[in-house]
Structures are given as structure tokens and as C-alpha cells.
Amino acid sequence: MSATPESALAHPEQRIADLERQLADLQCRLAEREAELAEARKQQTATAEVLGVINSSPGDLTPVFDAMLAKAMRLCDAQFGILFTYDGELFSAVALRGVPAPYAEFLKTPLELIDSVALGNIAHGRSFVQLTDAAAGQSYPSGIASARAAVDLGGVRSAVLVALRKDDRLLGVLNVYRQEVRPFSDNQIALLQNFAAQAVIAMENARLLTETREALEQQTATAEVLQVINSSPGDLAPVFEAILDKVHRFCGAEVGAAMKQFAKTARRSSDRRSRPRRPPETMASITGSTSAWRGSASGSRGTVSGGRRRRVASACRPPTRHSAPWPRYTRK
């Protein structure tokens, strides 16, 4: 049966309408893909820029963390961001960007695990934690200090916390915040995890660089002491001075002394201190032998009796268990 002219005319019109709908759907999908591609390019560019900062700032984490927070806030449409480091007990805010002043003041005191449920979840193995509405969560009504401060002082509503981990060891947490109830997307969380991985790389690089530098400084110090030994045969005073100088610097000690034993009695051969100290004569009278000494304010050096080690008459009797204790050096 042949189609009537009316049905033949209606069929092309329906076909055109269907094609127009398909075209509109394809254009919508194309626009979505173009937007995703543009977002991916932005993320790749931001990642490359952060890597550039890492390479240009070996051992210096401050510019790395600042750049990372800036990129994360911009790409995740967040109002402010914080990066915490974790030492096994405390979370310390080492980098802040855009944080309201009252909340930044609160964060000057490191946080413990019991201070934050979200940080506690991160410490116990979670890779990330998302807070859809911090004011409506369990922590804020319970009166937990960090949750109250985040909402009341920082205006936090939605937030994401991403763990910084090296193997199974937690190094810190990367946080971004919104001051409105608007959860972060999966793509944004994935981007933050990428930044967290870069932060771990930067922290490990800084640690390795610091360890290498310290090892080199220690080797240099050892070589310098050996040079003093070779250049002062038979004279122990400059050797003790050099050893104490290196030990005092590397160990961060306030007081240092080298002791020798004479007839079962320990005698001071050299001392090093960074605090105000007794005059050389007093030290000599206490120890019963001449001591090499080092000025604390000017860093000058000197020895009692012209640098010759000789016995000095004691001006006071050595303390016994019934006498007054040795005078103490007090921190001023």
C-alpha cells in the first residue's frame, strides 16, 4: 500500500526533528568534553608549575606549600587553605593562605588528635575526609574546640582534608575550605590528592638534602679536627678546643667540657659554653687544674695562665657529701 502525500510529508518533518534533537545532544556532550579538557589542561599546568617550584627551591618547602595552596584554592574554588605537618603527636599549621585572621591566630597552637575528629580519621588511615557541612556535623554540636573554631572563627562550612603519606607514615594534611555548603567534586578531590603526592615528594627531597648537608658538614668537621691534631703534636689544648667547638655547634649544646683523668680524679681540660660563665680563675679553682675557655658573647678564645696547663692552687675545698653542692649555672 503506497503512502499518502500527507503521511509522506509528515515523515520527513519527524525525521528532521529527530536529527535536530540528536545534534543538540551531541553539541551538549561536546561542550562537556571541551570543559573537561580545559579543566584537565588547567590541572596539568598547575601540576607542572608546582613541580617547577619544587625543582627551583631544593630544601625550601615554604614556596612549594604556598604555590600548592594557591593552585588548589583556585582550581577547587575554595576560599582558603591550610597545610599541616604531623610529627606523630601534633598537627602544626606550617602554610596558610587566605585564612581569616581569628582562625589563623587559633592555629598558632598545634592540634592534637583528640582536638579534631577529621584529623583523627586521617591519622588512622583515611586517605581523605570530606565535610559537607561542618556546622551540621557531629563535632561542632559536641563542642570540640577545633570544630568550633573552624566554624565560628573561620566561617568554614564545606571542607576536604587529604592525607600526605610516605608509605604508611603520615607526614601531614592538605586542607581546603569553602564558606558555603557546597561539596567538592570527585575531580577536585583527585586533584588535591595529586597535590598531596607532590608535597610528599618535596618534603622527602628536603629531608634527604638536609641529611646530605649534615653528613657533609660532619665529615668536614672531622677533617678539620684531624688537621688540628696533625698541626699540634703533643699539644692537646687546641685539639680539645677544636673538638668542643664542633660538638657544641652540631649538638646545639649550651655547655661543653673535655675531661682528663689524673690518679682516678677527673680534671677539666677544656670547656665550651654558650651562656654567661664564671671567670677562668674561678673555673681553675673549682677544677683544680687550668682550663681552656671560650667567651660566650664575642666568641673569643683564651686560656688560663697563658695557655699552659699547670696546676693552680685551689681557692676552695672540694665539696663533700656534707658540704654545699657545686654552684649551678642558671639560664638568664
C-alpha positions as CSV (number, residue, x, y, z in Angstrom):
1,M,0.0,0.0,0.0
2,S,1.5,3.3,-1.0
3,A,1.9,6.2,1.4
4,T,-0.4,9.2,1.0
5,P,1.1,12.6,0.3
6,E,0.2,13.7,3.8
7,S,2.0,10.8,5.5
8,A,5.0,11.2,3.2
9,L,5.2,14.9,4.2
10,A,4.9,14.2,7.9
11,H,7.7,11.6,7.9
12,P,10.4,13.9,6.7
13,E,9.4,16.5,9.3
14,Q,9.6,13.9,12.1
15,R,13.0,12.8,10.8
16,I,14.3,16.4,10.8
17,A,13.0,16.9,14.4
18,D,14.8,13.7,15.5
19,L,18.1,14.9,13.8
20,E,17.8,18.3,15.5
21,R,17.5,16.6,18.9
22,Q,20.5,14.4,18.2
23,L,22.5,17.3,17.1
24,A,21.6,19.3,20.2
25,D,22.6,16.3,22.4
26,L,25.9,15.9,20.6
27,Q,26.7,19.6,21.0
28,C,25.9,19.4,24.7
29,R,28.3,16.4,25.0
30,L,30.9,18.2,23.0
31,A,30.7,21.2,25.3
32,E,31.0,19.0,28.4
33,R,34.1,17.3,26.9
34,E,35.7,20.6,26.0
35,A,35.1,21.9,29.5
36,E,36.6,18.7,31.0
37,L,39.6,19.0,28.6
38,A,40.1,22.7,29.6
39,E,39.9,21.7,33.3
40,A,42.4,18.9,32.7
41,R,44.8,21.3,31.0
42,K,44.5,23.7,33.9
43,Q,45.3,21.0,36.3
44,Q,48.2,19.8,34.3
45,T,49.5,23.3,34.1
46,A,49.1,23.8,37.8
47,T,50.9,20.5,38.5
48,A,53.7,21.4,36.2
49,E,54.1,24.8,37.9
50,V,54.2,23.2,41.3
51,L,56.9,20.8,40.1
52,G,58.8,23.8,38.8
53,V,58.7,25.4,42.2
54,I,59.9,22.2,43.8
55,N,62.8,22.0,41.4
56,S,63.8,25.6,41.8
57,S,63.6,25.5,45.7
58,P,65.5,22.5,46.8
59,G,65.2,22.1,50.5
60,D,62.9,25.1,50.9
61,L,59.3,24.0,51.5
62,T,57.8,27.4,52.1
63,P,57.4,28.5,48.4
64,V,56.3,25.0,47.5
65,F,53.5,24.9,50.0
66,D,52.4,28.5,49.1
67,A,52.2,27.6,45.4
68,M,50.4,24.4,46.1
69,L,47.7,26.1,48.2
70,A,47.3,28.9,45.7
71,K,46.7,26.4,42.8
72,A,44.5,24.2,44.9
73,M,42.3,27.0,46.0
74,R,41.9,28.4,42.5
75,L,41.1,25.1,40.8
76,C,38.8,23.9,43.6
77,D,37.1,27.2,44.0
78,A,37.9,27.3,47.8
79,Q,38.1,30.4,50.0
80,F,41.2,29.4,51.9
81,G,43.6,26.6,52.5
82,I,45.9,25.2,55.2
83,L,48.7,22.7,55.1
84,F,49.5,20.8,58.4
85,T,52.6,18.8,59.1
86,Y,52.4,15.8,61.6
87,D,55.2,14.7,63.9
88,G,53.4,11.6,65.3
89,E,51.7,13.6,68.0
90,L,50.8,17.1,66.9
91,F,49.4,18.8,63.7
92,S,51.2,22.1,63.1
93,A,49.9,24.6,60.5
94,V,53.0,25.4,58.5
95,A,51.3,27.1,55.5
96,L,48.2,29.2,55.4
97,R,46.6,31.1,52.6
98,G,43.5,33.3,52.8
99,V,42.8,32.1,56.3
100,P,40.7,34.6,58.4
101,A,42.8,36.3,61.0
102,P,41.0,35.0,64.1
103,Y,41.2,31.4,62.9
104,A,44.9,31.9,61.9
105,E,45.6,33.1,65.5
106,F,43.9,29.9,66.8
107,L,46.0,27.7,64.6
108,K,49.2,29.0,66.1
109,T,48.8,26.3,68.7
110,P,49.4,22.8,67.3
111,L,46.4,20.5,67.3
112,E,46.3,17.0,68.9
113,L,44.4,14.1,67.6
114,I,41.7,14.5,70.2
115,D,41.2,18.1,69.0
116,S,39.7,17.1,65.6
117,V,37.6,14.1,64.5
118,A,38.6,14.7,60.9
119,L,42.3,14.8,61.6
120,G,41.9,11.7,63.8
121,N,40.3,9.9,60.9
122,I,43.2,10.9,58.6
123,A,45.7,9.7,61.3
124,H,44.0,6.4,61.5
125,G,44.3,5.6,57.8
126,R,41.8,7.6,55.8
127,S,43.2,9.0,52.5
128,F,40.8,11.9,52.6
129,V,37.8,13.3,54.6
130,Q,35.1,15.5,53.1
131,L,32.9,17.6,55.4
132,T,29.7,18.6,53.6
133,D,28.6,21.0,56.3
134,A,31.0,21.5,59.3
135,A,28.3,23.3,61.3
136,A,25.9,20.4,60.9
137,G,28.4,17.6,61.7
138,Q,28.9,15.7,64.9
139,S,32.0,17.6,66.1
140,Y,30.5,21.2,66.2
141,P,27.5,20.5,68.4
142,S,29.7,18.4,70.7
143,G,31.8,21.4,71.5
144,I,35.2,20.2,70.1
145,A,37.4,23.2,70.1
146,S,38.9,22.9,66.6
147,A,35.4,22.3,65.1
148,R,34.0,25.3,66.9
149,A,37.0,27.5,65.9
150,A,36.8,26.4,62.2
151,V,33.1,27.4,62.0
152,D,32.9,30.3,64.4
153,L,36.3,31.9,63.6
154,G,36.9,30.7,60.0
155,G,33.4,30.5,58.7
156,V,34.0,27.0,57.4
157,R,31.1,25.1,56.0
158,S,32.4,22.6,53.4
159,A,35.9,21.2,53.5
160,V,38.2,18.5,52.2
161,L,41.2,17.1,54.1
162,V,43.7,15.0,52.1
163,A,46.5,12.9,53.7
164,L,50.2,13.4,52.9
165,R,51.7,9.9,53.3
166,K,55.1,8.3,52.6
167,D,54.4,4.6,52.5
168,D,52.4,4.1,55.8
169,R,53.8,7.1,57.6
170,L,51.6,10.2,57.9
171,L,53.6,13.4,57.1
172,G,50.8,16.0,57.1
173,V,47.4,17.0,55.8
174,L,46.3,19.3,52.9
175,N,43.0,21.1,53.6
176,V,40.9,23.4,51.5
177,Y,37.7,25.2,52.8
178,R,34.6,26.8,51.5
179,Q,32.5,29.2,53.5
180,E,29.3,27.9,52.0
181,V,27.7,24.5,51.9
182,R,28.9,23.1,48.5
183,P,30.7,19.8,48.5
184,F,33.8,19.2,46.4
185,S,33.6,17.1,43.3
186,D,35.5,13.8,42.8
187,N,37.7,15.5,40.2
188,Q,38.6,18.2,42.7
189,I,39.4,15.7,45.4
190,A,41.6,13.7,42.9
191,L,43.4,17.0,42.1
192,L,44.1,17.6,45.8
193,Q,45.4,14.1,46.2
194,N,47.8,14.8,43.3
195,F,49.0,18.0,45.0
196,A,49.4,15.9,48.2
197,A,51.6,13.5,46.4
198,Q,53.8,16.4,45.2
199,A,54.0,17.8,48.7
200,V,55.3,14.4,49.9
201,I,58.0,14.4,47.2
202,A,59.0,18.0,48.2
203,M,59.2,17.0,51.9
204,E,61.3,13.9,51.2
205,N,63.6,15.8,48.9
206,A,64.1,18.4,51.6
207,R,64.8,15.7,54.2
208,L,67.3,13.9,52.0
209,L,69.0,17.2,51.2
210,T,69.2,18.2,54.8
211,E,70.7,14.8,55.8
212,T,73.2,15.0,53.0
213,R,74.2,18.5,54.0
214,E,74.6,17.5,57.7
215,A,76.7,14.4,56.8
216,L,79.0,16.6,54.7
217,E,79.3,19.2,57.5
218,Q,80.2,16.4,59.9
219,Q,82.8,15.0,57.6
220,T,84.3,18.4,57.2
221,A,84.3,19.0,60.9
222,T,86.1,15.6,61.4
223,A,88.7,16.6,58.8
224,E,89.3,19.9,60.5
225,V,89.9,18.2,63.8
226,L,92.3,15.9,62.2
227,Q,94.2,18.8,60.8
228,V,94.5,20.4,64.2
229,I,95.8,17.1,65.6
230,N,98.4,16.9,62.9
231,S,99.4,20.6,63.3
232,S,99.7,20.4,67.1
233,P,101.7,17.3,68.0
234,G,101.9,16.9,71.8
235,D,99.7,19.9,72.5
236,L,96.2,18.8,73.5
237,A,94.7,22.2,74.3
238,P,93.9,23.3,70.7
239,V,92.7,19.7,69.9
240,F,90.2,19.8,72.8
241,E,89.2,23.3,71.8
242,A,88.5,22.2,68.2
243,I,86.6,19.1,69.3
244,L,84.4,21.1,71.7
245,D,83.8,23.7,69.1
246,K,82.5,21.2,66.6
247,V,80.5,19.2,69.1
248,H,78.9,22.3,70.6
249,R,77.8,23.5,67.1
250,F,76.4,20.2,65.8
251,C,74.7,19.1,69.0
252,G,73.3,22.5,69.9
253,A,74.7,22.2,73.5
254,E,74.9,25.1,75.9
255,V,77.9,23.8,77.8
256,G,80.7,21.5,76.8
257,A,83.8,20.2,78.6
258,A,86.6,17.8,77.9
259,M,87.9,15.9,81.0
260,K,91.1,14.0,81.7
261,Q,91.8,11.6,84.5
262,F,94.7,12.0,86.9
263,A,95.1,9.4,89.6
264,K,91.5,8.5,89.5
265,T,90.4,12.1,89.6
266,A,88.6,13.7,86.6
267,R,90.1,17.1,85.7
268,R,88.7,19.6,83.2
269,S,90.9,20.1,80.1
270,S,88.7,22.3,78.1
271,D,85.2,23.7,78.3
272,R,82.7,25.3,75.9
273,R,79.6,27.1,76.8
274,S,77.2,29.4,75.1
275,R,75.8,31.1,78.3
276,P,77.5,33.6,80.6
277,R,80.0,31.7,82.6
278,R,82.4,32.1,85.6
279,P,85.7,33.8,85.1
280,P,88.6,31.5,84.2
281,E,90.2,31.9,87.6
282,T,87.0,30.5,89.3
283,M,86.9,27.5,86.9
284,A,90.5,26.8,87.6
285,S,89.9,26.9,91.4
286,I,86.9,24.6,91.2
287,T,88.5,22.1,88.9
288,G,91.9,22.2,90.5
289,S,93.6,22.5,87.0
290,T,93.9,25.1,84.4
291,S,91.0,25.1,81.8
292,A,90.8,26.4,78.3
293,W,87.7,28.6,77.9
294,R,85.7,30.3,75.2
295,G,83.8,33.6,75.5
296,S,80.1,33.3,75.0
297,A,79.3,36.8,73.7
298,S,82.1,37.6,71.4
299,G,83.2,34.0,70.6
300,S,86.8,34.9,71.6
301,R,89.1,32.3,72.9
302,G,91.6,32.2,75.7
303,T,93.4,30.0,78.2
304,V,94.2,30.4,81.8
305,S,97.8,31.3,82.6
306,G,98.8,31.9,79.0
307,G,97.5,28.7,77.6
308,R,99.9,26.5,79.7
309,R,98.3,23.6,81.5
310,R,99.6,23.7,85.1
311,R,98.3,23.1,88.5
312,V,96.6,26.1,90.2
313,A,96.2,26.4,93.9
314,S,92.6,25.7,94.8
315,A,90.7,28.7,96.4
316,C,88.0,26.5,97.8
317,R,87.8,23.0,99.2
318,P,86.2,20.3,97.0
319,P,82.7,19.6,98.1
320,T,81.9,16.6,100.1
321,R,78.6,14.9,100.6
322,H,78.1,17.1,103.7
323,S,79.1,20.3,102.1
324,A,77.2,22.6,99.8
325,P,76.7,21.3,96.2
326,W,78.6,22.6,93.3
327,P,77.4,26.0,92.1
328,R,74.9,25.7,89.3
329,Y,74.8,27.6,86.0
330,T,71.4,29.1,85.7
331,R,69.8,30.3,82.4
332,K,69.2,34.0,82.4
